[in-house]
């Protein structure tokens, strides 16, 4: 399958590479199929690229790089679409945004990926975590989250 993207041009992808978001993402509920593409200029960043809309790509980072004690507490019903088993490979990523000259990541609404089953969802944590925690790509300012 050839996927058109505005950021990466045409990307060849097999069905085994597509992530299915049964509920879509917040603000992109209609987009159910996505690819994760590496950023060619920064190994800390991956891009969640919509398969159906070439201009929709969201930068992602591993939140534990910036907040080592980061944990996701969500009601089990939010994770039920992922069909997680103990042997599945599960990853947590957060979306990066830009506010002025500052890059931030949203720790309150992470994306959970069951890579084994190619299923993913965006969840809302029950903890009072930052919606816009400042980050610096290329450096690792480790933040301790308040309990």
Backbone as CSV, one residue per row, in Angstrom:
resi,resn,N_x,N_y,N_z,CA_x,CA_y,CA_z,C_x,C_y,C_z
1,UNK,0.842,-1.170,0.000,0.000,0.000,0.000,0.890,1.237,0.000
2,UNK,0.537,2.201,-0.816,1.271,3.454,-0.898,0.482,4.522,-0.137
3,UNK,1.115,5.122,0.874,0.463,6.141,1.694,1.048,7.498,1.337
4,UNK,0.181,8.423,0.974,0.599,9.794,0.677,0.725,10.574,1.983
5,UNK,1.843,11.286,2.155,2.029,12.128,3.329,2.563,13.485,2.880
6,UNK,2.202,14.525,3.595,2.712,15.853,3.252,4.116,16.056,3.810
7,UNK,4.479,15.321,4.852,5.771,15.488,5.512,6.846,14.562,4.934
8,UNK,6.463,13.341,4.553,7.437,12.327,4.146,7.287,11.886,2.694
9,UNK,6.393,12.506,1.946,6.147,12.086,0.571,5.362,10.778,0.558
10,UNK,5.608,9.966,-0.447,4.930,8.677,-0.525,5.679,7.655,0.325
11,UNK,4.922,6.913,1.133,5.507,5.913,2.019,4.896,4.558,1.681
12,UNK,5.753,3.587,1.404,5.289,2.229,1.148,5.036,1.549,2.484
13,UNK,3.874,0.935,2.622,3.507,0.314,3.888,2.696,-0.947,3.634
14,UNK,2.948,-1.958,4.439,2.140,-3.161,4.374,1.056,-3.107,5.423
15,UNK,0.023,-3.923,5.273,-1.070,-3.925,6.250,-0.588,-4.265,7.658
16,UNK,0.492,-5.013,7.768,1.028,-5.390,9.085,1.679,-4.212,9.804
17,UNK,1.863,-3.090,9.136,2.464,-1.910,9.755,1.424,-0.901,10.240
18,UNK,0.197,-1.074,9.845,-0.856,-0.110,10.183,-1.368,-0.360,11.595
19,UNK,-1.491,0.723,12.345,-2.114,0.676,13.672,-3.576,1.064,13.517
20,UNK,-4.433,0.313,14.173,-5.863,0.614,14.147,-6.241,1.273,15.468
21,UNK,-6.828,2.450,15.375,-7.395,3.168,16.518,-8.908,3.023,16.388
22,UNK,-9.509,2.022,17.020,-10.947,1.797,16.852,-11.806,3.024,17.158
23,UNK,-11.365,3.875,18.088,-12.128,5.065,18.459,-11.532,6.346,17.884
24,UNK,-10.510,6.225,17.058,-9.827,7.408,16.553,-9.019,8.065,17.660
25,UNK,-8.580,9.265,17.419,-7.850,10.065,18.404,-8.687,11.280,18.760
26,UNK,-8.379,11.888,19.888,-9.081,13.104,20.281,-8.854,14.161,19.196
27,UNK,-9.939,14.631,18.605,-9.853,15.610,17.524,-9.746,14.980,16.145
28,UNK,-9.468,13.682,16.094,-9.336,12.961,14.820,-10.104,11.636,14.904
29,UNK,-11.330,11.705,15.395,-12.124,10.506,15.644,-12.389,9.691,14.379
30,UNK,-12.455,10.345,13.220,-12.741,9.641,11.966,-11.524,8.901,11.414
31,UNK,-10.331,9.272,11.862,-9.105,8.621,11.371,-8.825,7.384,12.215
32,UNK,-8.986,6.224,11.621,-8.826,4.966,12.358,-7.504,4.270,12.050
33,UNK,-6.903,4.545,10.895,-5.670,3.871,10.489,-4.498,4.853,10.488
34,UNK,-3.415,4.426,11.152,-2.249,5.282,11.313,-0.972,4.462,11.140
35,UNK,0.091,5.141,10.792,1.429,4.555,10.743,2.316,5.293,11.724
36,UNK,3.295,4.607,12.270,4.331,5.284,13.050,5.572,5.344,12.169
37,UNK,6.037,6.558,11.937,7.205,6.779,11.086,8.305,7.461,11.894
38,UNK,9.542,7.018,11.734,10.636,7.679,12.458,10.913,9.056,11.880
39,UNK,11.339,9.953,12.740,11.752,11.274,12.272,13.175,11.131,11.733
40,UNK,13.424,11.504,10.489,14.757,11.319,9.920,15.831,12.210,10.555
41,UNK,15.418,13.253,11.274,16.366,14.197,11.855,16.512,14.098,13.366
42,UNK,15.634,13.328,14.030,15.683,13.264,15.487,15.175,11.903,15.947
43,UNK,16.074,11.097,16.486,15.715,9.740,16.892,14.784,9.701,18.111
44,UNK,14.610,10.823,18.797,13.708,10.877,19.951,12.243,11.018,19.535
45,UNK,12.019,11.351,18.274,10.674,11.647,17.801,10.223,10.607,16.778
46,UNK,8.961,10.222,16.896,8.300,9.408,15.877,7.060,10.184,15.452
47,UNK,6.563,9.890,14.276,5.384,10.595,13.774,4.238,9.616,13.611
48,UNK,3.096,9.981,14.154,1.882,9.212,13.966,1.197,9.814,12.744
49,UNK,1.294,9.095,11.631,0.818,9.582,10.335,-0.523,8.953,9.998
50,UNK,-1.510,9.787,9.706,-2.812,9.288,9.273,-2.660,8.644,7.902
51,UNK,-3.276,7.493,7.720,-3.248,6.812,6.427,-4.206,7.487,5.450
52,UNK,-5.306,8.046,5.958,-6.329,8.616,5.084,-6.174,10.110,4.798
53,UNK,-5.398,10.814,5.632,-5.221,12.254,5.424,-3.737,12.594,5.417
54,UNK,-3.211,12.908,4.259,-1.785,13.145,4.068,-1.236,14.250,4.963
55,UNK,-2.039,15.257,5.270,-1.568,16.415,6.041,-1.655,16.222,7.552
56,UNK,-2.141,15.069,8.022,-2.290,14.851,9.460,-1.204,13.916,9.971
57,UNK,-0.268,14.482,10.727,0.815,13.729,11.357,1.113,14.378,12.703
58,UNK,1.204,13.564,13.733,1.436,14.081,15.080,2.784,13.606,15.596
59,UNK,3.628,14.516,16.102,4.908,14.090,16.670,4.698,13.430,18.028
60,UNK,5.414,12.336,18.258,5.304,11.574,19.498,6.669,11.395,20.139
61,UNK,6.676,11.292,21.464,7.892,10.975,22.216,7.550,9.960,23.303
62,UNK,8.579,9.328,23.834,8.408,8.481,25.000,8.394,9.383,26.226
63,UNK,7.313,9.394,26.984,7.238,10.306,28.128,8.247,9.970,29.221
64,UNK,8.657,8.725,29.309,9.583,8.330,30.374,10.991,8.886,30.159
65,UNK,11.256,9.373,28.981,12.542,10.044,28.746,12.599,11.372,29.509
66,UNK,11.440,11.971,29.722,11.367,13.292,30.353,10.810,13.251,31.772
67,UNK,10.062,12.213,32.087,9.491,12.039,33.430,9.646,10.559,33.779
68,UNK,10.783,10.212,34.396,11.127,8.801,34.602,10.126,8.050,35.467
69,UNK,9.398,8.734,36.321,8.425,8.068,37.178,7.006,8.142,36.616
70,UNK,6.885,8.429,35.326,5.584,8.548,34.672,4.846,7.208,34.682
71,UNK,3.607,7.252,35.128,2.732,6.084,35.127,1.378,6.507,34.579
72,UNK,0.733,5.564,33.929,-0.587,5.825,33.366,-1.619,5.091,34.196
73,UNK,-2.481,5.844,34.851,-3.586,5.274,35.614,-4.880,5.628,34.895
74,UNK,-5.511,4.599,34.334,-6.762,4.798,33.611,-7.730,3.681,33.972
75,UNK,-9.018,3.968,33.898,-9.988,2.897,34.119,-9.809,1.797,33.063
76,UNK,-9.982,0.567,33.470,-9.798,-0.587,32.582,-10.656,-0.483,31.321
77,UNK,-11.835,0.107,31.425,-12.719,0.196,30.257,-12.086,0.986,29.110
78,UNK,-11.186,1.941,29.421,-10.516,2.697,28.362,-9.535,1.818,27.581
79,UNK,-9.017,0.794,28.229,-8.029,-0.079,27.592,-8.637,-1.314,26.949
80,UNK,-9.913,-1.543,27.142,-10.531,-2.780,26.653,-10.401,-2.943,25.144
81,UNK,-10.388,-1.848,24.383,-10.273,-1.949,22.922,-8.920,-2.508,22.488
82,UNK,-7.920,-2.481,23.378,-6.579,-2.952,23.029,-6.408,-4.464,23.164
83,UNK,-7.335,-5.115,23.858,-7.294,-6.579,24.024,-5.921,-7.056,24.499
84,UNK,-5.394,-6.396,25.532,-4.041,-6.665,26.017,-3.974,-7.985,26.776
85,UNK,-2.945,-8.760,26.438,-2.601,-9.972,27.184,-1.198,-9.767,27.743
86,UNK,-0.849,-10.534,28.738,0.444,-10.329,29.406,1.638,-10.494,28.466
87,UNK,1.495,-11.243,27.398,2.605,-11.462,26.469,2.698,-10.391,25.379
88,UNK,1.733,-9.475,25.310,1.726,-8.441,24.269,2.761,-7.358,24.545
89,UNK,3.285,-6.783,23.478,4.200,-5.642,23.582,3.363,-4.370,23.583
90,UNK,3.407,-3.640,24.699,2.591,-2.441,24.865,3.517,-1.240,25.079
91,UNK,3.224,-0.162,24.372,4.034,1.046,24.453,3.159,2.242,24.806
92,UNK,3.767,3.211,25.467,3.090,4.459,25.820,3.864,5.601,25.178
93,UNK,3.170,6.427,24.416,3.773,7.590,23.780,2.886,8.799,24.051
94,UNK,3.490,9.977,24.003,2.722,11.204,24.201,2.939,12.146,23.025
95,UNK,1.943,12.977,22.782,1.969,13.906,21.662,2.752,15.160,22.048
96,UNK,3.563,15.627,21.118,4.353,16.853,21.301,3.613,18.013,20.634
97,UNK,3.597,19.147,21.324,3.000,20.371,20.785,4.004,21.500,20.937
98,UNK,3.724,22.598,20.264,4.587,23.770,20.373,3.752,24.934,20.883
99,UNK,4.247,25.576,21.935,3.592,26.745,22.500,4.615,27.877,22.458
100,UNK,4.477,28.751,21.488,5.507,29.774,21.278,6.784,29.092,20.806
101,UNK,7.862,29.248,21.564,9.129,28.596,21.229,9.363,27.345,22.065
102,UNK,8.406,27.022,22.931,8.554,25.905,23.854,7.854,24.657,23.327
103,UNK,8.569,23.533,23.341,7.960,22.248,23.027,7.399,21.666,24.316
104,UNK,6.211,21.079,24.225,5.591,20.453,25.384,5.066,19.077,24.988
105,UNK,4.821,18.250,25.989,4.156,16.978,25.737,3.010,16.825,26.716
106,UNK,1.950,16.185,26.250,0.721,16.035,27.021,0.770,14.710,27.784
107,UNK,1.040,14.778,29.083,1.123,13.575,29.903,-0.254,13.070,30.339
108,UNK,-1.264,13.906,30.225,-2.597,13.514,30.687,-3.371,12.684,29.660
109,UNK,-2.984,12.757,28.381,-3.698,12.027,27.327,-2.730,11.211,26.469
110,UNK,-2.097,10.208,27.055,-1.126,9.421,26.286,-1.798,8.502,25.264
111,UNK,-0.988,8.037,24.354,-1.423,7.044,23.370,-0.841,5.708,23.809
112,UNK,-1.709,4.717,23.959,-1.295,3.378,24.355,-1.377,2.495,23.111
113,UNK,-0.298,1.780,22.838,-0.229,0.943,21.639,0.021,-0.501,22.028
114,UNK,-0.853,-1.379,21.589,-0.613,-2.813,21.695,0.003,-3.199,20.360
115,UNK,1.320,-3.199,20.313,2.027,-3.445,19.059,1.797,-4.866,18.561
116,UNK,1.630,-5.790,19.465,1.403,-7.184,19.080,0.127,-7.320,18.253
117,UNK,-0.928,-6.650,18.668,-2.218,-6.755,17.968,-2.460,-5.595,17.000
118,UNK,-1.530,-4.631,16.957,-1.643,-3.465,16.073,-2.882,-2.637,16.394
119,UNK,-3.217,-2.557,17.702,-4.342,-1.754,18.171,-3.827,-0.630,19.054
120,UNK,-4.487,0.518,19.006,-4.043,1.651,19.815,-5.246,2.498,20.224
121,UNK,-5.028,3.287,21.274,-6.061,4.227,21.704,-5.402,5.362,22.480
122,UNK,-6.088,6.470,22.496,-5.662,7.586,23.324,-6.539,7.565,24.563
123,UNK,-5.923,7.694,25.729,-6.657,7.607,26.983,-6.517,8.911,27.764
124,UNK,-7.382,9.071,28.750,-7.298,10.204,29.666,-6.965,9.618,31.033
125,UNK,-5.840,10.034,31.606,-5.427,9.497,32.897,-6.304,10.049,34.016
126,UNK,-6.339,9.317,35.122,-7.105,9.771,36.283,-6.251,10.644,37.200
127,UNK,-4.957,10.761,36.902,-4.049,11.588,37.699,-4.033,13.022,37.182
128,UNK,-3.695,13.938,38.056,-3.584,15.350,37.674,-2.196,15.592,37.079
129,UNK,-1.989,15.076,35.890,-0.703,15.232,35.200,-0.762,16.443,34.284
130,UNK,0.412,16.996,33.917,0.424,18.188,33.059,-0.104,17.914,31.651
131,UNK,-0.888,18.849,31.151,-1.333,18.801,29.762,-0.232,19.296,28.834
132,UNK,0.678,20.100,29.375,1.735,20.691,28.559,3.033,20.774,29.369
133,UNK,3.697,19.629,29.527,4.968,19.618,30.238,6.084,20.023,29.266
134,UNK,6.844,21.075,29.589,7.928,21.497,28.699,8.984,20.395,28.541
135,UNK,9.451,20.225,27.307,10.519,19.264,27.017,11.540,19.924,26.113
136,UNK,12.724,19.339,26.085,13.777,19.792,25.187,14.279,18.582,24.433
137,UNK,14.057,18.543,23.143,14.529,17.417,22.349,16.040,17.498,22.213
138,UNK,16.684,16.357,22.302,18.137,16.320,22.195,18.823,16.392,23.536
139,UNK,18.084,16.753,24.566,18.598,16.788,25.935,17.631,16.012,26.805
140,UNK,18.058,15.650,27.967,17.184,14.885,28.838,17.033,15.549,30.199
141,UNK,16.226,16.619,30.276,15.957,17.190,31.592,14.912,16.324,32.305
142,UNK,15.339,15.464,33.198,14.438,14.543,33.869,13.621,15.286,34.913
143,UNK,12.316,15.083,34.854,11.395,15.751,35.762,10.800,14.714,36.706
144,UNK,10.713,15.057,37.974,10.008,14.223,38.936,8.585,14.740,39.020
145,UNK,7.637,13.857,38.831,6.240,14.257,38.914,5.810,14.259,40.373
146,UNK,5.012,15.258,40.716,4.495,15.333,42.084,3.500,14.212,42.320
147,UNK,3.576,13.597,43.472,2.667,12.471,43.775,1.305,12.975,44.184
